[in-house]
């Protein structure tokens, strides 16, 4: 089985979002946009910035304990 045959459920490339980022947000000319390599575009849109570490489960549980749903909005029962 070829690699391409195993990718039947792959999502289509998000051209609309990529072109919106390039033309509207970065304000690139069509000539510049279409000459970019994928890595250059990825870098221009912030893809090479270091990522913050994700919150672990215990961190989420601590926030949920400190800020329970409804309390800030006066929605608690009773």
N, CA, C and O atoms as a DFTB+ gen file, in Angstrom:
312 C
 N C O
     1  1       0.857      -1.182       0.000
     2  2       0.000       0.000       0.000
     3  2       0.899       1.239       0.000
     4  3       1.822       1.336       0.809
     5  1       0.639       2.158      -0.878
     6  2       1.463       3.360      -0.966
     7  2       1.103       4.338       0.136
     8  3       0.037       4.236       0.743
     9  1       1.992       5.286       0.393
    10  2       1.749       6.311       1.415
    11  2       0.546       7.164       1.055
    12  3      -0.222       7.557       1.933
    13  1       0.376       7.453      -0.222
    14  2      -0.755       8.285      -0.653
    15  2      -2.079       7.561      -0.438
    16  3      -3.081       8.194      -0.107
    17  1      -2.096       6.257      -0.621
    18  2      -3.324       5.491      -0.455
    19  2      -3.773       5.482       1.005
    20  3      -4.971       5.394       1.276
    21  1      -2.853       5.571       1.934
    22  2      -3.186       5.566       3.351
    23  2      -3.653       6.909       3.877
    24  3      -3.965       7.014       5.063
    25  1      -3.716       7.950       3.037
    26  2      -4.065       9.299       3.498
    27  2      -5.429       9.743       2.975
    28  3      -5.604      10.919       2.657
    29  1      -6.366       8.864       2.882
    30  2      -7.682       9.194       2.338
    31  2      -8.468      10.146       3.225
    32  3      -9.313      10.892       2.729
    33  1      -8.208      10.135       4.513
    34  2      -8.938      10.982       5.433
    35  2      -8.220      12.303       5.722
    36  3      -8.616      13.033       6.631
    37  1      -7.180      12.614       4.964
    38  2      -6.419      13.848       5.172
    39  2      -7.293      15.064       4.881
    40  3      -8.093      15.062       3.945
    41  1      -7.126      16.093       5.692
    42  2      -7.871      17.339       5.502
    43  2      -7.332      18.075       4.280
    44  3      -6.134      18.008       4.004
    45  1      -8.191      18.775       3.547
    46  2      -7.699      19.561       2.411
    47  2      -6.865      20.740       2.915
    48  3      -7.063      21.224       4.030
    49  1      -5.950      21.182       2.094
    50  2      -5.101      22.305       2.475
    51  2      -5.959      23.557       2.668
    52  3      -6.824      23.837       1.838
    53  1      -5.737      24.317       3.747
    54  2      -6.576      25.492       4.048
    55  2      -6.181      26.730       3.244
    56  3      -5.719      27.720       3.812
    57  1      -6.361      26.677       1.923
    58  2      -5.938      27.788       1.061
    59  2      -6.562      29.113       1.465
    60  3      -5.883      30.140       1.454
    61  1      -7.844      29.112       1.822
    62  2      -8.518      30.362       2.171
    63  2      -7.845      31.040       3.367
    64  3      -7.616      32.249       3.342
    65  1      -7.532      30.281       4.397
    66  2      -6.883      30.846       5.583
    67  2      -5.462      31.308       5.274
    68  3      -5.033      32.361       5.747
    69  1      -4.738      30.532       4.490
    70  2      -3.355      30.889       4.150
    71  2      -3.319      32.151       3.295
    72  3      -2.498      33.038       3.532
    73  1      -4.195      32.239       2.309
    74  2      -4.216      33.437       1.464
    75  2      -4.700      34.650       2.253
    76  3      -4.223      35.761       2.022
    77  1      -5.631      34.459       3.170
    78  2      -6.073      35.578       4.014
    79  2      -4.907      36.098       4.854
    80  3      -4.698      37.308       4.949
    81  1      -4.154      35.188       5.459
    82  2      -3.003      35.603       6.262
    83  2      -1.972      36.332       5.406
    84  3      -1.445      37.369       5.810
    85  1      -1.689      35.795       4.231
    86  2      -0.677      36.403       3.366
    87  2      -1.088      37.745       2.791
    88  3      -0.328      38.711       2.857
    89  1      -2.280      37.813       2.230
    90  2      -2.712      39.035       1.551
    91  2      -3.287      40.080       2.503
    92  3      -2.990      41.267       2.366
    93  1      -4.105      39.654       3.465
    94  2      -4.796      40.623       4.328
    95  2      -4.014      40.980       5.584
    96  3      -3.913      42.157       5.930
    97  1      -3.458      39.986       6.270
    98  2      -2.767      40.263       7.522
    99  2      -1.321      40.708       7.298
   100  3      -0.863      41.680       7.898
   101  1      -0.609      39.990       6.432
   102  2       0.783      40.360       6.152
   103  2       0.896      41.390       5.034
   104  3       1.952      41.996       4.853
   105  1      -0.181      41.589       4.288
   106  2      -0.234      42.550       3.188
   107  2       0.860      42.309       2.131
   108  3       1.511      43.239       1.656
   109  1       1.031      41.048       1.792
   110  2       2.008      40.678       0.775
   111  2       1.408      40.884      -0.608
   112  3       0.203      40.724      -0.804
   113  1       2.243      41.235      -1.547
   114  2       1.773      41.299      -2.927
   115  2       1.627      39.862      -3.427
   116  3       2.278      38.961      -2.897
   117  1       0.789      39.634      -4.431
   118  2       0.653      38.277      -4.957
   119  2       1.992      37.687      -5.414
   120  3       2.251      36.500      -5.214
   121  1       2.840      38.517      -6.025
   122  2       4.139      38.035      -6.492
   123  2       4.980      37.518      -5.329
   124  3       5.567      36.439      -5.414
   125  1       5.039      38.280      -4.253
   126  2       5.832      37.867      -3.088
   127  2       5.204      36.630      -2.443
   128  3       5.902      35.676      -2.102
   129  1       3.883      36.658      -2.279
   130  2       3.188      35.532      -1.650
   131  2       3.477      34.213      -2.370
   132  3       3.841      33.227      -1.730
   133  1       3.318      34.189      -3.691
   134  2       3.463      32.936      -4.429
   135  2       4.911      32.490      -4.577
   136  3       5.161      31.342      -4.944
   137  1       5.870      33.370      -4.301
   138  2       7.281      32.987      -4.364
   139  2       7.816      32.459      -3.026
   140  3       8.914      31.904      -2.972
   141  1       7.039      32.631      -1.947
   142  2       7.484      32.162      -0.630
   143  2       7.535      30.639      -0.588
   144  3       6.714      29.952      -1.196
   145  1       8.517      30.134       0.142
   146  2       8.524      28.702       0.424
   147  2       7.587      28.468       1.611
   148  3       7.291      29.408       2.348
   149  1       7.124      27.256       1.805
   150  2       6.285      26.986       2.975
   151  2       6.975      27.350       4.298
   152  3       6.322      27.842       5.219
   153  1       8.279      27.114       4.397
   154  2       9.003      27.453       5.627
   155  2       9.051      28.962       5.829
   156  3       8.894      29.431       6.956
   157  1       9.264      29.730       4.771
   158  2       9.270      31.190       4.889
   159  2       7.909      31.702       5.345
   160  3       7.827      32.567       6.216
   161  1       6.848      31.170       4.758
   162  2       5.504      31.592       5.156
   163  2       5.238      31.209       6.606
   164  3       4.688      32.006       7.366
   165  1       5.618      30.014       6.989
   166  2       5.452      29.544       8.361
   167  2       6.166      30.474       9.340
   168  3       5.623      30.811      10.392
   169  1       7.387      30.888       8.988
   170  2       8.146      31.807       9.848
   171  2       7.476      33.174       9.918
   172  3       7.414      33.776      10.990
   173  1       6.980      33.666       8.802
   174  2       6.344      34.986       8.768
   175  2       5.065      35.027       9.588
   176  3       4.691      36.087      10.091
   177  1       4.396      33.907       9.730
   178  2       3.150      33.865      10.486
   179  2       3.362      33.426      11.934
   180  3       2.398      33.134      12.642
   181  1       4.616      33.379      12.374
   182  2       4.907      33.092      13.777
   183  2       5.104      31.634      14.110
   184  3       5.204      31.279      15.285
   185  1       5.162      30.790      13.119
   186  2       5.278      29.359      13.377
   187  2       6.603      28.912      13.958
   188  3       6.692      27.806      14.491
   189  1       7.630      29.732      13.873
   190  2       8.940      29.332      14.400
   191  2       9.211      29.879      15.798
   192  3      10.270      29.624      16.372
   193  1       8.251      30.634      16.351
   194  2       8.432      31.136      17.713
   195  2       8.384      29.973      18.695
   196  3       7.675      28.992      18.470
   197  1       9.138      30.087      19.785
   198  2       9.061      29.021      20.799
   199  2       7.654      28.957      21.385
   200  3       7.014      29.987      21.597
   201  1       7.185      27.762      21.641
   202  2       5.862      27.581      22.231
   203  2       5.968      27.549      23.744
   204  3       6.921      27.007      24.304
   205  1       4.979      28.136      24.393
   206  2       4.913      28.045      25.848
   207  2       4.537      26.626      26.224
   208  3       3.816      25.952      25.488
   209  1       5.024      26.171      27.368
   210  2       4.623      24.822      27.780
   211  2       3.123      24.783      28.064
   212  3       2.553      25.746      28.576
   213  1       2.506      23.684      27.731
   214  2       1.076      23.537      27.966
   215  2       0.817      23.293      29.444
   216  3       1.668      22.762      30.157
   217  1      -0.359      23.684      29.891
   218  2      -0.729      23.508      31.280
   219  2      -0.987      22.033      31.558
   220  3      -1.673      21.353      30.794
   221  1      -0.428      21.552      32.660
   222  2      -0.671      20.175      33.067
   223  2      -2.037      20.074      33.745
   224  3      -2.624      21.087      34.125
   225  1      -2.526      18.875      33.889
   226  2      -3.850      18.645      34.480
   227  2      -3.958      19.245      35.879
   228  3      -4.986      19.833      36.214
   229  1      -2.917      19.109      36.702
   230  2      -2.993      19.655      38.062
   231  2      -3.081      21.177      38.056
   232  3      -3.699      21.758      38.948
   233  1      -2.477      21.831      37.072
   234  2      -2.598      23.279      36.946
   235  2      -4.022      23.695      36.598
   236  3      -4.541      24.669      37.143
   237  1      -4.653      22.949      35.683
   238  2      -6.032      23.216      35.318
   239  2      -6.959      22.998      36.512
   240  3      -7.850      23.808      36.765
   241  1      -6.750      21.911      37.240
   242  2      -7.583      21.633      38.401
   243  2      -7.428      22.713      39.467
   244  3      -8.396      23.067      40.139
   245  1      -6.210      23.239      39.623
   246  2      -5.993      24.326      40.570
   247  2      -6.750      25.584      40.177
   248  3      -7.333      26.254      41.030
   249  1      -6.744      25.907      38.886
   250  2      -7.505      27.075      38.417
   251  2      -9.005      26.862      38.587
   252  3      -9.729      27.783      38.965
   253  1      -9.464      25.655      38.311
   254  2     -10.890      25.361      38.461
   255  2     -11.314      25.468      39.929
   256  3     -12.435      25.882      40.224
   257  1     -10.430      25.101      40.833
   258  2     -10.728      25.201      42.258
   259  2     -10.755      26.666      42.710
   260  3     -11.616      27.065      43.495
   261  1      -9.812      27.453      42.212
   262  2      -9.748      28.872      42.582
   263  2     -10.858      29.687      41.942
   264  3     -11.343      30.647      42.540
   265  1     -11.266      29.322      40.737
   266  2     -12.264      30.081      39.984
   267  2     -13.358      29.142      39.478
   268  3     -13.419      28.859      38.282
   269  1     -14.218      28.659      40.367
   270  2     -15.259      27.730      39.923
   271  2     -16.267      28.404      38.993
   272  3     -16.519      29.605      39.092
   273  1     -16.832      27.616      38.098
   274  2     -17.836      28.129      37.159
   275  2     -19.013      28.751      37.897
   276  3     -19.477      28.217      38.905
   277  1     -19.490      29.877      37.391
   278  2     -20.673      30.502      37.930
   279  2     -20.425      31.525      39.012
   280  3     -21.209      32.466      39.142
   281  1     -19.372      31.386      39.795
   282  2     -19.144      32.291      40.918
   283  2     -18.881      33.722      40.454
   284  3     -19.415      34.667      41.035
   285  1     -18.082      33.886      39.436
   286  2     -17.738      35.225      38.953
   287  2     -18.945      35.937      38.341
   288  3     -18.977      37.165      38.265
   289  1     -19.924      35.165      37.912
   290  2     -21.076      35.746      37.235
   291  2     -22.338      35.728      38.089
   292  3     -23.419      36.075      37.614
   293  1     -22.201      35.324      39.350
   294  2     -23.362      35.270      40.230
   295  2     -24.344      34.193      39.834
   296  3     -25.548      34.358      40.029
   297  1     -23.856      33.082      39.277
   298  2     -24.726      32.025      38.801
   299  2     -24.795      30.827      39.743
   300  3     -25.444      29.829      39.428
   301  1     -24.131      30.915      40.898
   302  2     -24.114      29.770      41.798
   303  2     -25.532      29.504      42.316
   304  3     -26.334      30.421      42.496
   305  1     -25.806      28.228      42.548
   306  2     -27.146      27.832      42.992
   307  2     -27.316      28.120      44.467
   308  3     -26.350      28.146      45.230
   309  1     -28.572      28.339      44.857
   310  2     -28.845      28.474      46.284
   311  2     -29.465      29.733      46.682
   312  3     -29.735      29.941      47.865
